[in-house]
């Protein structure tokens, strides 16, 4: 195989690849041999179609299929032979596709920028001290109490934060509306969890046993034409009012949370706050370091790579909406403004990964099997699952394990950059 490289720009090259005629012809012959027994041509029995007829009817398809497979097989070898560090997908163009001659194709590729060590060593950033304040401690302990609070009956009118249980029915023109009522319907006042905000309003101040009503019109465009545009009367009977009682902040509460004492619980809370803040500070430093490296190494990100990252960004946004992590209200993901914003995010992510990968290549940083095993075990510990189950999911999903290795490798680049000998961090 013959490979030539033509310069098209600082980060764009053209690979000219020539697959020898004998290799191409052998592949074509093999394709015809596989096609002959199954080829269906009017006037001939299967397996009896003359070769010249096969070539007339299927020649274009055979040459195209053979060329596609040969390109898929030879392109990685051509890249390796060229010594280029290619990113993204190639733009392939077949230059010569005819029997009796070599297969010739070109592949326009984007390549990894060469990041000079002087542009990422001795970068100066300021590390902010990580401290846990008493206010943060109190807030987190209060959150624990809130999370472990219990609702108990309250002999008073319902108020904000109370859990209210009601029976309600709905009527239109004095007739009960079938299927519109419900027994033991529960909601928390002020939590915006009720199916209609009017339920919370009529429940405020009401005691168990009281019956209250509210009227709400059906929309004129309601699908049931019998009630569309009419007033619906909701009769709501308050069955119970429960207030949330928080546990006392003492040793008994700590024992409920698997701690020996309140002091041990406070130590654990303090350590968790510190861990979260240290993680946030490290991420801030990483972002600042990366931005400074990018400023010193300007380059154009390949559109094909931006496209790929854009798909990932959009998938993450839609997945967040599906899981309820992102509020879909007011978000139009297909608007021009949203597309522009998400594409800018994709380009920024792609640019950062290119820089980190280039540094990893120069410094020969790899994600070892030991690194992968450690990452999976940490995930298992956080999620409360077995490492085997998490590993199986990574192996089942195409490209997931490779993505995990890439993530580990890039984090190791940051670890290297944040070492004392590689980066100056005042106040560290």
C-alpha positions as a Markdown table, in Angstrom:
| # | Residue | x | y | z |
|---|---|---|---|---|
| 1 | Unk | 0.0 | 0.0 | 0.0 |
| 2 | Unk | 1.3 | 3.4 | -1.0 |
| 3 | Unk | 0.6 | 6.4 | 1.2 |
| 4 | Unk | 1.4 | 10.1 | 0.5 |
| 5 | Unk | 0.6 | 13.1 | 2.7 |
| 6 | Unk | -0.3 | 16.5 | 1.2 |
| 7 | Unk | -0.4 | 19.6 | 3.3 |
| 8 | Unk | -3.7 | 21.5 | 3.3 |
| 9 | Unk | -3.1 | 23.6 | 6.4 |
| 10 | Unk | -1.6 | 23.6 | 9.8 |
| 11 | Unk | -4.1 | 21.1 | 11.1 |
| 12 | Unk | -5.5 | 19.6 | 7.9 |
| 13 | Unk | -3.8 | 17.0 | 5.7 |
| 14 | Unk | -4.8 | 14.9 | 2.8 |
| 15 | Unk | -3.8 | 11.2 | 2.7 |
| 16 | Unk | -3.5 | 9.8 | -0.8 |
| 17 | Unk | -3.8 | 6.0 | -0.5 |
| 18 | Unk | -3.2 | 3.4 | -3.2 |
| 19 | Unk | -4.2 | -0.2 | -2.7 |
| 20 | Unk | -2.2 | -2.4 | -5.1 |
| 21 | Unk | -4.0 | -3.8 | -8.1 |
| 22 | Unk | -3.5 | -7.4 | -7.2 |
| 23 | Unk | -5.0 | -6.9 | -3.7 |
| 24 | Unk | -8.0 | -5.1 | -5.2 |
| 25 | Unk | -8.5 | -7.6 | -7.9 |
| 26 | Unk | -8.3 | -10.5 | -5.5 |
| 27 | Unk | -11.0 | -8.8 | -3.3 |
| 28 | Unk | -13.2 | -8.3 | -6.3 |
| 29 | Unk | -12.9 | -11.9 | -7.4 |
| 30 | Unk | -13.7 | -13.1 | -3.9 |
| 31 | Unk | -16.8 | -10.9 | -4.0 |
| 32 | Unk | -18.0 | -12.4 | -7.3 |
| 33 | Unk | -17.3 | -15.9 | -6.0 |
| 34 | Unk | -19.6 | -15.2 | -3.0 |
| 35 | Unk | -22.3 | -13.6 | -5.2 |
| 36 | Unk | -22.5 | -16.2 | -7.9 |
| 37 | Unk | -24.4 | -19.0 | -6.0 |
| 38 | Unk | -27.1 | -16.6 | -4.8 |
| 39 | Unk | -27.4 | -14.2 | -7.7 |
| 40 | Unk | -30.9 | -14.0 | -9.3 |
| 41 | Unk | -31.0 | -13.1 | -12.9 |
| 42 | Unk | -34.0 | -13.7 | -15.2 |
| 43 | Unk | -33.3 | -16.5 | -17.7 |
| 44 | Unk | -30.6 | -18.2 | -15.6 |
| 45 | Unk | -30.7 | -20.7 | -12.8 |
| 46 | Unk | -29.0 | -19.7 | -9.5 |
| 47 | Unk | -25.3 | -20.6 | -9.6 |
| 48 | Unk | -25.4 | -20.7 | -13.5 |
| 49 | Unk | -25.2 | -17.0 | -14.3 |
| 50 | Unk | -22.3 | -16.3 | -16.7 |
| 51 | Unk | -19.5 | -14.1 | -15.3 |
| 52 | Unk | -20.0 | -11.4 | -17.9 |
| 53 | Unk | -23.7 | -11.2 | -17.1 |
| 54 | Unk | -22.8 | -10.9 | -13.4 |
| 55 | Unk | -20.4 | -8.0 | -14.2 |
| 56 | Unk | -23.0 | -6.2 | -16.3 |
| 57 | Unk | -25.7 | -6.5 | -13.7 |
| 58 | Unk | -23.8 | -6.2 | -10.4 |
| 59 | Unk | -20.4 | -4.7 | -11.4 |
| 60 | Unk | -21.0 | -1.3 | -9.9 |
| 61 | Unk | -22.4 | -2.7 | -6.7 |
| 62 | Unk | -19.5 | -5.2 | -6.3 |
| 63 | Unk | -16.8 | -2.5 | -6.9 |
| 64 | Unk | -18.5 | -0.2 | -4.5 |
| 65 | Unk | -18.8 | -2.8 | -1.7 |
| 66 | Unk | -15.3 | -4.0 | -2.2 |
| 67 | Unk | -13.9 | -0.4 | -2.1 |
| 68 | Unk | -15.8 | 0.4 | 1.0 |
| 69 | Unk | -14.5 | -2.7 | 2.9 |
| 70 | Unk | -10.9 | -2.1 | 1.7 |
| 71 | Unk | -11.1 | 1.6 | 2.7 |
| 72 | Unk | -12.3 | 0.6 | 6.2 |
| 73 | Unk | -9.5 | -1.9 | 6.5 |
| 74 | Unk | -6.6 | 0.1 | 5.0 |
| 75 | Unk | -7.4 | 3.6 | 6.3 |
| 76 | Unk | -6.2 | 2.8 | 9.9 |
| 77 | Unk | -3.0 | 1.4 | 8.5 |
| 78 | Unk | -2.5 | 4.4 | 6.3 |
| 79 | Unk | -2.9 | 6.7 | 9.2 |
| 80 | Unk | -0.4 | 4.7 | 11.2 |
| 81 | Unk | 2.1 | 4.7 | 8.3 |
| 82 | Unk | 1.7 | 8.5 | 7.9 |
| 83 | Unk | 2.5 | 9.1 | 11.6 |
| 84 | Unk | -0.3 | 11.6 | 11.8 |
| 85 | Unk | -2.4 | 12.0 | 15.0 |
| 86 | Unk | -5.8 | 12.2 | 13.4 |
| 87 | Unk | -8.9 | 13.5 | 15.2 |
| 88 | Unk | -12.5 | 13.2 | 14.0 |
| 89 | Unk | -13.7 | 11.3 | 10.9 |
| 90 | Unk | -12.0 | 11.5 | 7.5 |
| 91 | Unk | -13.6 | 13.0 | 4.4 |
| 92 | Unk | -13.0 | 10.2 | 1.9 |
| 93 | Unk | -13.1 | 10.5 | -1.9 |
| 94 | Unk | -12.5 | 7.6 | -4.3 |
| 95 | Unk | -10.2 | 8.7 | -7.1 |
| 96 | Unk | -9.9 | 5.5 | -9.1 |
| 97 | Unk | -12.3 | 2.6 | -9.0 |
| 98 | Unk | -12.0 | 0.2 | -11.9 |
| 99 | Unk | -11.0 | -3.4 | -12.4 |
| 100 | Unk | -7.5 | -4.1 | -13.6 |
| 101 | Unk | -6.0 | -1.2 | -11.7 |
| 102 | Unk | -5.2 | -0.1 | -8.2 |
| 103 | Unk | -7.8 | 1.3 | -5.9 |
| 104 | Unk | -6.9 | 4.9 | -5.2 |
| 105 | Unk | -8.7 | 7.1 | -2.6 |
| 106 | Unk | -8.0 | 10.3 | -0.7 |
| 107 | Unk | -8.8 | 11.1 | 2.9 |
| 108 | Unk | -8.9 | 14.6 | 4.2 |
| 109 | Unk | -8.2 | 14.6 | 7.9 |
| 110 | Unk | -7.8 | 17.0 | 10.8 |
| 111 | Unk | -4.8 | 16.3 | 13.0 |
| 112 | Unk | -4.0 | 16.9 | 16.6 |
| 113 | Unk | -2.3 | 20.2 | 17.3 |
| 114 | Unk | 1.3 | 20.1 | 18.6 |
| 115 | Unk | 1.2 | 21.5 | 22.1 |
| 116 | Unk | 4.6 | 22.9 | 23.2 |
| 117 | Unk | 5.5 | 21.9 | 26.8 |
| 118 | Unk | 6.4 | 25.6 | 27.5 |
| 119 | Unk | 2.7 | 26.5 | 27.0 |
| 120 | Unk | 1.4 | 24.2 | 29.8 |
| 121 | Unk | 4.2 | 24.2 | 32.3 |
| 122 | Unk | 4.7 | 26.8 | 34.9 |
| 123 | Unk | 1.2 | 28.2 | 34.7 |
| 124 | Unk | 0.3 | 30.4 | 37.6 |
| 125 | Unk | -3.1 | 30.1 | 39.2 |
| 126 | Unk | -4.3 | 30.8 | 42.7 |
| 127 | Unk | -5.6 | 28.0 | 44.9 |
| 128 | Unk | -8.4 | 29.2 | 47.2 |
| 129 | Unk | -8.3 | 27.8 | 50.7 |
| 130 | Unk | -10.9 | 25.2 | 51.5 |
| 131 | Unk | -12.6 | 25.8 | 54.9 |
| 132 | Unk | -15.8 | 24.6 | 56.5 |
| 133 | Unk | -17.7 | 27.3 | 58.2 |
| 134 | Unk | -20.1 | 26.9 | 61.2 |
| 135 | Unk | -22.9 | 28.3 | 59.0 |
| 136 | Unk | -22.3 | 25.5 | 56.4 |
| 137 | Unk | -22.3 | 23.0 | 59.3 |
| 138 | Unk | -25.6 | 24.2 | 60.6 |
| 139 | Unk | -27.2 | 24.3 | 57.2 |
| 140 | Unk | -26.2 | 20.7 | 56.4 |
| 141 | Unk | -27.2 | 19.4 | 59.8 |
| 142 | Unk | -30.6 | 21.1 | 59.3 |
| 143 | Unk | -30.9 | 19.5 | 55.9 |
| 144 | Unk | -30.3 | 16.1 | 57.6 |
| 145 | Unk | -33.0 | 16.8 | 60.2 |
| 146 | Unk | -35.4 | 17.9 | 57.5 |
| 147 | Unk | -34.7 | 14.8 | 55.4 |
| 148 | Unk | -35.4 | 12.6 | 58.5 |
| 149 | Unk | -38.4 | 14.5 | 59.8 |
| 150 | Unk | -41.7 | 12.7 | 60.3 |
| 151 | Unk | -45.2 | 13.9 | 59.7 |
| 152 | Unk | -47.5 | 13.7 | 62.7 |
| 153 | Unk | -51.2 | 14.7 | 63.2 |
| 154 | Unk | -51.7 | 18.4 | 63.9 |
| 155 | Unk | -54.9 | 19.6 | 65.7 |
| 156 | Unk | -55.0 | 23.0 | 63.9 |
| 157 | Unk | -55.6 | 24.6 | 60.5 |
| 158 | Unk | -53.2 | 23.5 | 57.7 |
| 159 | Unk | -50.3 | 25.7 | 56.8 |
| 160 | Unk | -47.3 | 25.8 | 54.6 |
| 161 | Unk | -45.2 | 22.7 | 54.9 |
| 162 | Unk | -48.1 | 20.5 | 56.2 |
| 163 | Unk | -49.0 | 17.2 | 54.6 |
| 164 | Unk | -52.7 | 17.3 | 53.8 |
| 165 | Unk | -54.9 | 14.3 | 52.8 |
| 166 | Unk | -58.2 | 14.9 | 51.1 |
| 167 | Unk | -61.1 | 13.3 | 49.3 |
| 168 | Unk | -62.5 | 15.3 | 46.5 |
| 169 | Unk | -65.1 | 15.1 | 43.8 |
| 170 | Unk | -65.8 | 17.2 | 40.8 |
| 171 | Unk | -69.2 | 18.1 | 39.3 |
| 172 | Unk | -70.4 | 20.0 | 36.3 |
| 173 | Unk | -73.9 | 21.5 | 36.0 |
| 174 | Unk | -74.6 | 19.8 | 39.3 |
| 175 | Unk | -73.7 | 16.3 | 38.1 |
| 176 | Unk | -70.7 | 14.4 | 39.4 |
| 177 | Unk | -68.0 | 14.0 | 36.7 |
| 178 | Unk | -67.1 | 10.4 | 36.4 |
| 179 | Unk | -63.4 | 9.6 | 37.0 |
| 180 | Unk | -62.6 | 13.2 | 38.2 |
| 181 | Unk | -62.7 | 12.4 | 41.9 |
| 182 | Unk | -60.1 | 10.8 | 44.1 |
| 183 | Unk | -59.8 | 9.3 | 47.6 |
| 184 | Unk | -56.9 | 9.9 | 50.0 |
| 185 | Unk | -55.2 | 12.4 | 47.7 |
| 186 | Unk | -52.1 | 13.8 | 49.4 |
| 187 | Unk | -50.0 | 16.9 | 48.9 |
| 188 | Unk | -47.7 | 19.3 | 50.8 |
| 189 | Unk | -48.8 | 22.9 | 51.0 |
| 190 | Unk | -46.2 | 25.1 | 49.5 |
| 191 | Unk | -44.5 | 22.3 | 47.6 |
| 192 | Unk | -46.4 | 22.9 | 44.4 |
| 193 | Unk | -47.1 | 19.2 | 44.2 |
| 194 | Unk | -50.8 | 19.4 | 43.9 |
| 195 | Unk | -52.4 | 18.7 | 40.5 |
| 196 | Unk | -54.1 | 22.1 | 40.8 |
| 197 | Unk | -52.9 | 25.1 | 42.9 |
| 198 | Unk | -56.4 | 25.7 | 44.1 |
| 199 | Unk | -56.2 | 22.5 | 46.3 |
| 200 | Unk | -53.4 | 24.2 | 48.3 |
| 201 | Unk | -55.3 | 27.4 | 48.5 |
| 202 | Unk | -58.6 | 25.9 | 49.9 |
| 203 | Unk | -56.6 | 23.7 | 52.3 |
| 204 | Unk | -54.8 | 26.6 | 54.0 |
| 205 | Unk | -56.3 | 27.1 | 57.4 |
| 206 | Unk | -58.6 | 24.1 | 57.2 |
| 207 | Unk | -58.8 | 21.5 | 59.9 |
| 208 | Unk | -59.5 | 17.8 | 59.6 |
| 209 | Unk | -63.2 | 17.2 | 58.9 |
| 210 | Unk | -63.8 | 20.5 | 57.1 |
| 211 | Unk | -65.3 | 20.6 | 53.6 |
| 212 | Unk | -64.3 | 23.4 | 51.2 |
| 213 | Unk | -65.1 | 24.1 | 47.6 |
| 214 | Unk | -63.5 | 25.9 | 44.6 |
| 215 | Unk | -64.6 | 26.5 | 41.1 |
| 216 | Unk | -62.4 | 26.2 | 38.1 |
| 217 | Unk | -63.4 | 26.5 | 34.4 |
| 218 | Unk | -62.4 | 23.8 | 31.9 |
| 219 | Unk | -60.5 | 25.3 | 28.9 |
| 220 | Unk | -62.6 | 26.0 | 25.9 |
| 221 | Unk | -60.3 | 23.7 | 23.9 |
| 222 | Unk | -60.7 | 20.8 | 26.4 |
| 223 | Unk | -60.8 | 17.5 | 24.6 |
| 224 | Unk | -64.2 | 16.5 | 26.2 |
| 225 | Unk | -66.6 | 18.7 | 24.4 |
| 226 | Unk | -69.4 | 18.0 | 27.0 |
| 227 | Unk | -67.5 | 20.0 | 29.7 |
| 228 | Unk | -65.3 | 22.3 | 27.5 |
| 229 | Unk | -65.6 | 25.9 | 28.7 |
| 230 | Unk | -67.9 | 25.0 | 31.6 |
| 231 | Unk | -67.3 | 25.6 | 35.3 |
| 232 | Unk | -66.2 | 22.6 | 37.4 |
| 233 | Unk | -67.0 | 22.6 | 41.1 |
| 234 | Unk | -64.6 | 20.8 | 43.3 |
| 235 | Unk | -65.8 | 19.7 | 46.7 |
| 236 | Unk | -62.8 | 18.9 | 49.0 |
| 237 | Unk | -63.0 | 17.2 | 52.3 |
| 238 | Unk | -60.0 | 17.5 | 54.6 |
| 239 | Unk | -59.2 | 14.1 | 56.1 |
| 240 | Unk | -56.0 | 14.9 | 57.9 |
| 241 | Unk | -53.5 | 17.6 | 58.5 |
| 242 | Unk | -50.0 | 16.5 | 59.5 |
| 243 | Unk | -47.0 | 18.7 | 60.4 |
| 244 | Unk | -43.4 | 17.8 | 59.9 |
| 245 | Unk | -41.6 | 17.2 | 63.2 |
| 246 | Unk | -37.9 | 17.4 | 63.0 |
| 247 | Unk | -35.7 | 15.1 | 65.2 |
| 248 | Unk | -33.6 | 16.7 | 68.0 |
| 249 | Unk | -29.9 | 17.2 | 67.1 |
| 250 | Unk | -28.6 | 14.7 | 69.7 |
| 251 | Unk | -26.8 | 11.4 | 70.1 |
| 252 | Unk | -30.0 | 9.4 | 69.4 |
| 253 | Unk | -30.4 | 11.2 | 66.1 |
| 254 | Unk | -26.7 | 10.4 | 65.3 |
| 255 | Unk | -27.3 | 6.7 | 66.1 |
| 256 | Unk | -30.2 | 6.6 | 63.7 |
| 257 | Unk | -27.7 | 7.7 | 61.0 |
| 258 | Unk | -25.2 | 4.9 | 61.9 |
| 259 | Unk | -22.9 | 7.1 | 64.0 |
| 260 | Unk | -21.9 | 6.5 | 67.6 |
| 261 | Unk | -22.4 | 10.0 | 68.8 |
| 262 | Unk | -23.4 | 13.5 | 67.7 |
| 263 | Unk | -19.7 | 14.5 | 67.6 |
| 264 | Unk | -19.0 | 11.6 | 65.1 |
| 265 | Unk | -21.9 | 12.7 | 63.0 |
| 266 | Unk | -20.6 | 16.3 | 62.9 |
| 267 | Unk | -17.1 | 15.0 | 62.0 |
| 268 | Unk | -18.6 | 13.1 | 59.0 |
| 269 | Unk | -20.7 | 16.1 | 57.9 |
| 270 | Unk | -17.7 | 18.3 | 58.1 |
| 271 | Unk | -15.6 | 15.9 | 56.1 |
| 272 | Unk | -18.3 | 15.6 | 53.4 |
| 273 | Unk | -18.6 | 19.3 | 53.1 |
| 274 | Unk | -14.8 | 19.6 | 52.8 |
| 275 | Unk | -14.7 | 16.8 | 50.2 |
| 276 | Unk | -17.3 | 18.6 | 48.1 |
| 277 | Unk | -15.6 | 22.0 | 48.4 |
| 278 | Unk | -12.2 | 20.5 | 47.5 |
| 279 | Unk | -13.7 | 18.8 | 44.5 |
| 280 | Unk | -15.3 | 22.1 | 43.4 |
| 281 | Unk | -12.0 | 23.9 | 43.9 |
| 282 | Unk | -10.1 | 21.4 | 41.9 |
| 283 | Unk | -12.6 | 21.7 | 39.1 |
| 284 | Unk | -12.2 | 25.5 | 39.2 |
| 285 | Unk | -8.4 | 25.2 | 39.0 |
| 286 | Unk | -8.7 | 22.7 | 36.1 |
| 287 | Unk | -11.0 | 25.1 | 34.2 |
| 288 | Unk | -8.6 | 28.0 | 34.8 |
| 289 | Unk | -5.5 | 26.0 | 33.8 |
| 290 | Unk | -7.2 | 24.7 | 30.6 |
| 291 | Unk | -8.4 | 28.2 | 29.6 |
| 292 | Unk | -4.8 | 29.5 | 29.9 |
| 293 | Unk | -3.4 | 26.6 | 27.9 |
| 294 | Unk | -6.0 | 27.2 | 25.2 |
| 295 | Unk | -5.1 | 30.9 | 25.0 |
| 296 | Unk | -1.5 | 30.0 | 24.3 |
| 297 | Unk | -2.5 | 27.3 | 21.7 |
| 298 | Unk | -5.2 | 28.8 | 19.4 |
| 299 | Unk | -6.5 | 26.4 | 16.7 |
| 300 | Unk | -9.7 | 25.6 | 14.8 |
| 301 | Unk | -11.7 | 22.7 | 16.0 |
| 302 | Unk | -12.8 | 20.4 | 13.2 |
| 303 | Unk | -16.5 | 20.8 | 12.3 |
| 304 | Unk | -16.9 | 17.0 | 12.3 |
| 305 | Unk | -15.7 | 16.8 | 15.9 |
| 306 | Unk | -18.0 | 19.7 | 16.9 |
| 307 | Unk | -20.9 | 17.9 | 15.4 |
| 308 | Unk | -20.1 | 14.8 | 17.4 |
| 309 | Unk | -19.8 | 16.7 | 20.7 |
| 310 | Unk | -23.0 | 18.7 | 19.8 |
| 311 | Unk | -24.9 | 15.4 | 19.6 |
| 312 | Unk | -23.5 | 14.4 | 23.0 |
| 313 | Unk | -24.5 | 17.8 | 24.5 |
| 314 | Unk | -28.0 | 17.5 | 23.2 |
| 315 | Unk | -28.4 | 14.0 | 24.4 |
| 316 | Unk | -27.3 | 15.0 | 27.9 |
| 317 | Unk | -29.8 | 17.9 | 27.8 |
| 318 | Unk | -32.7 | 15.7 | 26.7 |
| 319 | Unk | -31.7 | 13.0 | 29.2 |
| 320 | Unk | -31.7 | 15.6 | 32.0 |
| 321 | Unk | -35.2 | 16.7 | 31.0 |
| 322 | Unk | -36.4 | 13.1 | 31.0 |
| 323 | Unk | -35.0 | 12.5 | 34.4 |
| 324 | Unk | -36.4 | 15.7 | 35.8 |
| 325 | Unk | -32.9 | 17.2 | 36.5 |
| 326 | Unk | -33.6 | 20.0 | 34.0 |
| 327 | Unk | -36.8 | 21.9 | 34.0 |
| 328 | Unk | -38.3 | 21.7 | 30.5 |
| 329 | Unk | -40.4 | 24.8 | 31.0 |
| 330 | Unk | -39.2 | 27.7 | 28.9 |
| 331 | Unk | -36.6 | 25.5 | 27.2 |
| 332 | Unk | -36.8 | 25.3 | 23.4 |
| 333 | Unk | -33.9 | 23.0 | 22.4 |
| 334 | Unk | -34.6 | 23.5 | 18.7 |
| 335 | Unk | -34.6 | 27.3 | 18.7 |
| 336 | Unk | -31.7 | 29.0 | 16.8 |
| 337 | Unk | -30.6 | 30.6 | 20.1 |
| 338 | Unk | -30.5 | 27.2 | 21.9 |
| 339 | Unk | -28.7 | 25.5 | 19.0 |
| 340 | Unk | -26.1 | 28.2 | 19.0 |
| 341 | Unk | -25.5 | 28.1 | 22.7 |
| 342 | Unk | -25.3 | 24.3 | 22.8 |
| 343 | Unk | -23.0 | 24.3 | 19.8 |
| 344 | Unk | -20.7 | 26.7 | 21.5 |
| 345 | Unk | -20.6 | 24.4 | 24.5 |
| 346 | Unk | -19.8 | 21.5 | 22.2 |
| 347 | Unk | -16.9 | 23.4 | 20.6 |
| 348 | Unk | -15.5 | 24.3 | 24.0 |
| 349 | Unk | -15.7 | 20.7 | 25.3 |
| 350 | Unk | -14.1 | 19.4 | 22.0 |
| 351 | Unk | -11.3 | 22.0 | 22.2 |
| 352 | Unk | -10.5 | 21.2 | 25.8 |
| 353 | Unk | -10.4 | 17.4 | 25.1 |
| 354 | Unk | -8.1 | 18.0 | 22.1 |
| 355 | Unk | -5.7 | 20.0 | 24.3 |
| 356 | Unk | -5.7 | 17.4 | 27.1 |
| 357 | Unk | -5.2 | 14.5 | 24.6 |
| 358 | Unk | -2.3 | 16.3 | 22.9 |
| 359 | Unk | -0.6 | 16.8 | 26.3 |
| 360 | Unk | -1.3 | 13.2 | 27.3 |
| 361 | Unk | 0.4 | 12.0 | 24.0 |
| 362 | Unk | 3.4 | 14.2 | 24.6 |
| 363 | Unk | 3.8 | 13.2 | 28.2 |
| 364 | Unk | 2.9 | 9.5 | 27.4 |
| 365 | Unk | 0.1 | 9.5 | 29.9 |
| 366 | Unk | -2.2 | 6.4 | 29.7 |
| 367 | Unk | -5.2 | 5.0 | 31.5 |
| 368 | Unk | -4.0 | 1.6 | 32.8 |
| 369 | Unk | -6.3 | -1.3 | 33.7 |
| 370 | Unk | -5.5 | -0.6 | 37.3 |
| 371 | Unk | -6.9 | 3.0 | 36.8 |
| 372 | Unk | -10.0 | 1.6 | 35.2 |
| 373 | Unk | -10.6 | -0.9 | 38.0 |
| 374 | Unk | -10.2 | 1.8 | 40.6 |
| 375 | Unk | -12.6 | 4.1 | 38.9 |
| 376 | Unk | -15.2 | 1.4 | 38.6 |
| 377 | Unk | -14.8 | 0.5 | 42.3 |
| 378 | Unk | -15.3 | 4.1 | 43.3 |
| 379 | Unk | -18.5 | 4.3 | 41.2 |
| 380 | Unk | -19.7 | 1.1 | 42.8 |
| 381 | Unk | -19.1 | 2.5 | 46.3 |
| 382 | Unk | -20.9 | 5.8 | 45.6 |
| 383 | Unk | -23.9 | 4.1 | 43.8 |
| 384 | Unk | -24.2 | 1.2 | 46.2 |
| 385 | Unk | -23.8 | -1.4 | 43.4 |
| 386 | Unk | -21.3 | -4.1 | 42.7 |
| 387 | Unk | -18.2 | -3.3 | 40.6 |
| 388 | Unk | -19.1 | -6.3 | 38.4 |
| 389 | Unk | -22.5 | -4.9 | 37.5 |
| 390 | Unk | -21.1 | -1.5 | 36.6 |
| 391 | Unk | -18.3 | -3.0 | 34.5 |
| 392 | Unk | -20.9 | -5.1 | 32.7 |
| 393 | Unk | -22.9 | -2.0 | 31.7 |
| 394 | Unk | -19.7 | -0.3 | 30.4 |
| 395 | Unk | -18.8 | -3.3 | 28.3 |
| 396 | Unk | -22.4 | -3.6 | 27.0 |
| 397 | Unk | -22.6 | 0.0 | 25.7 |
| 398 | Unk | -20.6 | 0.6 | 22.6 |
| 399 | Unk | -17.8 | 3.0 | 23.2 |
| 400 | Unk | -18.5 | 3.4 | 26.9 |
| 401 | Unk | -15.3 | 1.7 | 28.1 |
| 402 | Unk | -13.2 | 3.8 | 25.7 |
| 403 | Unk | -14.9 | 6.9 | 26.9 |
| 404 | Unk | -14.1 | 6.0 | 30.5 |
| 405 | Unk | -10.5 | 5.5 | 29.6 |
| 406 | Unk | -10.4 | 8.8 | 27.9 |
| 407 | Unk | -11.9 | 10.5 | 30.9 |
| 408 | Unk | -9.4 | 8.9 | 33.3 |
| 409 | Unk | -6.5 | 9.8 | 31.0 |
| 410 | Unk | -7.6 | 13.5 | 30.9 |
| 411 | Unk | -7.9 | 13.6 | 34.6 |
| 412 | Unk | -4.4 | 12.2 | 35.0 |
| 413 | Unk | -3.2 | 15.1 | 32.8 |
| 414 | Unk | -4.8 | 17.6 | 35.2 |
| 415 | Unk | -3.2 | 15.7 | 38.1 |
| 416 | Unk | 0.2 | 16.1 | 36.4 |
| 417 | Unk | -0.4 | 19.8 | 35.7 |
| 418 | Unk | -1.4 | 20.5 | 39.3 |
| 419 | Unk | 1.7 | 18.9 | 40.7 |
| 420 | Unk | 4.2 | 21.3 | 42.3 |
| 421 | Unk | 6.9 | 20.8 | 39.7 |
| 422 | Unk | 4.5 | 21.4 | 36.8 |
| 423 | Unk | 2.4 | 24.3 | 37.9 |
| 424 | Unk | 2.9 | 27.2 | 40.3 |
| 425 | Unk | 0.0 | 27.6 | 42.8 |
| 426 | Unk | 0.4 | 30.6 | 45.1 |
| 427 | Unk | -1.0 | 29.9 | 48.5 |
| 428 | Unk | -1.0 | 26.2 | 48.1 |
